[in-house]
């Protein structure tokens, strides 16, 4: 008799793993960490992507590098988790920006 235990992965981890795989395909390494209903992808210094439930479903969110002139708070951007390829391209662009690479991907913002 098999004693294998089926471990259910949270939707946050599933979405984070999808983004991690897409980032790897684009040449960007990331580590997934889970906790309290969300997952984090650690991509690099000042680049952590949250996978969390938003007002209209699962989403990815990360710091743009900007700060609000009015409040002084960091400005974030995001992408629906269903649009994993778009999110990966945008995260890759931010990663390249942080590393000083002038041509990260074929997108312009």
C-alpha positions in Angstrom: 0.0 0.0 0.0 1.3 3.5 -0.9 1.8 6.0 1.8 2.3 8.9 -0.6 0.8 12.1 0.7 -0.8 14.6 -1.7 0.3 18.1 -0.9 -1.9 20.8 -2.1 -0.1 23.9 -3.3 -1.6 27.3 -2.7 -2.8 29.3 -5.7 -0.2 32.0 -4.8 2.6 29.5 -5.1 1.2 28.0 -8.3 1.1 31.5 -9.9 4.5 32.4 -8.5 6.0 29.2 -10.0 4.5 30.0 -13.3 6.2 33.4 -13.3 9.4 31.9 -12.1 9.5 29.4 -15.0 8.7 32.2 -17.5 11.4 34.4 -16.0 13.9 31.5 -16.2 13.0 31.1 -19.9 14.0 34.7 -20.3 17.2 34.2 -18.5 16.3 35.7 -15.1 16.6 33.5 -12.0 14.2 33.9 -9.1 13.4 32.1 -5.9 9.9 31.4 -4.7 8.9 31.8 -1.0 5.5 31.2 0.4 3.8 32.6 3.5 0.4 33.6 4.8 -1.7 33.4 1.7 0.8 35.0 -0.7 4.1 34.1 -2.4 7.2 36.1 -3.1 9.6 35.9 -6.0 13.0 37.2 -5.0 14.6 38.3 -8.3 17.3 40.7 -7.2 18.2 43.7 -5.0 15.1 46.0 -4.9 13.1 43.5 -7.0 10.7 41.3 -5.1 7.5 40.3 -6.8 4.4 39.6 -4.7 1.9 37.1 -5.9 -1.3 37.9 -4.1 -5.0 38.0 -4.3 -6.2 41.4 -5.6 -9.6 42.9 -6.0 -10.2 41.0 -9.3 -8.2 37.8 -8.8 -4.6 36.8 -8.4 -1.9 39.4 -9.4 1.8 40.1 -9.4 3.0 43.4 -7.9 6.5 44.9 -7.7 8.2 48.3 -7.0 8.7 50.5 -10.1 11.7 52.3 -8.7 9.7 55.5 -8.3 8.7 57.4 -5.2 5.5 59.5 -5.0 6.4 63.2 -4.8 3.3 63.8 -2.8 3.5 61.1 -0.1 7.1 59.9 -0.4 5.9 56.3 -0.7 7.3 53.8 -3.1 5.3 53.4 -6.3 4.2 49.9 -7.4 3.0 48.4 -10.6 1.4 45.0 -11.3 -0.1 42.6 -13.7 -2.8 40.0 -13.6 -1.4 36.5 -12.8 -3.3 35.2 -15.8 -1.0 37.4 -18.0 2.2 35.6 -16.9 4.1 36.3 -20.1 3.4 40.0 -19.9 4.4 40.0 -16.3 7.6 38.2 -17.0 8.6 40.7 -19.7 7.8 43.6 -17.4 9.7 42.1 -14.5 12.6 41.3 -16.9 12.7 45.0 -18.0 12.7 46.2 -14.4 15.5 43.7 -13.6 17.6 44.9 -16.5 16.9 48.5 -15.4 18.3 47.8 -12.0 21.3 46.1 -13.5 22.0 49.0 -15.8 21.3 47.0 -19.0 20.0 49.4 -21.7 18.2 46.8 -23.8 16.4 44.3 -21.6 13.7 43.2 -23.9 11.8 44.3 -27.0 9.2 46.3 -25.1 9.2 50.0 -24.6 7.3 51.7 -21.8 
